[in-house]
């Protein structure tokens, strides 16, 4: 048969264009009951193209050299990740035989993608590996390097989807290696960006989080440079990456990712109005997408501010959880050198942006610090940024429709107040901050359906109990300061007892939630509630012993309830020795109180008998 003529080649190209149109455009309109109709039509065209290419006789000087006529596939299957270079050998990539192999390989590639898209993964794998076999017969050249990379990307995705992450890693790392040899070719930049993105996913699945973060950061950077990105998807990916940096204490990089996310998300435009959304389904979907993703970015900002405050608190607190002023002074003296290093660190960081966006990103970064706040003024500035994003996030994640998300945002808001309170020296103002926490969480805890939101209610009960306890300790500290000059008045005692009782009430509610419907206390505590349950028992015991009363009978009742709960902690740990390691401090104190309280109770009983 004759070699491929220009008319015949043009006909093949037209078929390929039609196949691509069916795949990329027409398939979007396929009916729900026949979702792959257009892709099946595209597959038939690709098969026709493959048959046409194979039917043409190889010209003189282009013999395959050993294979059957018309079948350029080698018998051995290349395996990526096992040979040093990972490149094809044999025909020159730009020779007639090499070009013919690449053309057939390209059709196999598109057939493979077609089968994967229609959920026929085994057939898709076979075609993709056929493409690899064809490419394995020729060296990499500027004519085929893009196909070398794309087919490995697709195989990497395929194997990653089967949780075969090491196999996926081999294909993707080979794609990266191929790119390194041809990195100066601009047209392959996008393919390599995809390789980096998929490698980031593979390294994440392998638990190599730092390597995954590096690849993810580079992917985002390249997408901006090539101007190949969807603003909202890019922004959400950058915001998500910030959470990795935050967990590693790398707040400069975390802040940069979040600032870039906020700026780039603005490129998606304004949120359509409610009126526009009601008139158009497209505008309604766009409004929902923009509002949701911007709210999710706001939540990432909240975590940034919260973690920065909490890490600063850990750095500054003494062994009883109060501000260590000596440590504070020491860190402030070291601050000047740290600020000088910040600029150097910034220059070495992987920065996002282009000429159009870099200034906007830098301007936003200046509005929130990345160094640890060391006093109340600095902490308050971080708190206010976080609180602003709380407001933004709650606008979308409202209680009606997003119960869990809304409550998580409230819990973060509460945690922001708690972290800020650590820096506040005025105890009255600190107490008011904790009162704000109670005011935002208590109504939710009361109204939440226990049947559907049991775990969340338990979290809220425990946090409210601890918050009331912190307020009680603050009130007692203030009262003790007053006691130097005057005795405690009835109002102070009443306030102290109210806070003490409220704390005990919520701890007890938490404990009651662990009981059976008949109210029976569980004989065995599950691992996830073991420590909270024993701590709650210990705290209830402590709280009852601290209640102030002028009535001996009330005092006796409180001491007996206290002893009962201390005994529970001791007895449970004796029956379940493995529990002792989870509450070592509480257990030691409980044993001590089990020995002391009976003496105190007997003395009180003796006084009561004498008075009678």
Secondary structure, DSSP 8 states (H G I E B T S, - for coil): -----HHHHHHHHHHHHHHHHHHHTGGGG--GGGTTHHHHHHHHHHHHHHHHHHHS---TT---SSS-TT----SS---TTSSSS----SB-TTSHHHHHHHHHHHHHHHHHHHHHHTT-HHHHHHHHHHHHHHHTTB---TTTHHHHHHHHHHHHHHHHHTT-HHHHHHHHHHHHHHHHHTTT-GGGHHHHHHHHHHHHHHHHHTT-HHHHHHHHHHHHHHHHHHT---HHHHHHHHHHHHHHHHHTT-HHHHHHHHHHHHHHHHTT-----HHHHHH-HHHHHHHHHHHHHHHHHHHHHHHHHHHHHHHHHHHHB-TTSSB-HHHHHHHHHHHHHHHHHHHHHHHHS-----TTTHHHHHHHHTTS--S---SHHHHHHHHHHHHHHHHHHHHHS-TTT-HHHHHHHHHHHHHHHHHHHHH---HHHHHHHHHHHHHHHHHHHHHS-TTT-HHHHHHHHHHHHHHHHHHHHHHHHHHHHHTTTS---HHHHHHHHHHHHHHHHHHHHHHHTTS-TT----SS--HHHHHHHHHHHHHHHHHHHH---S-HHHHHHHHHHHHHHHHHHHHHHHHSGGGGGGGHHHHHHHHHHHHHHHHHHHHHHHHHHHH-
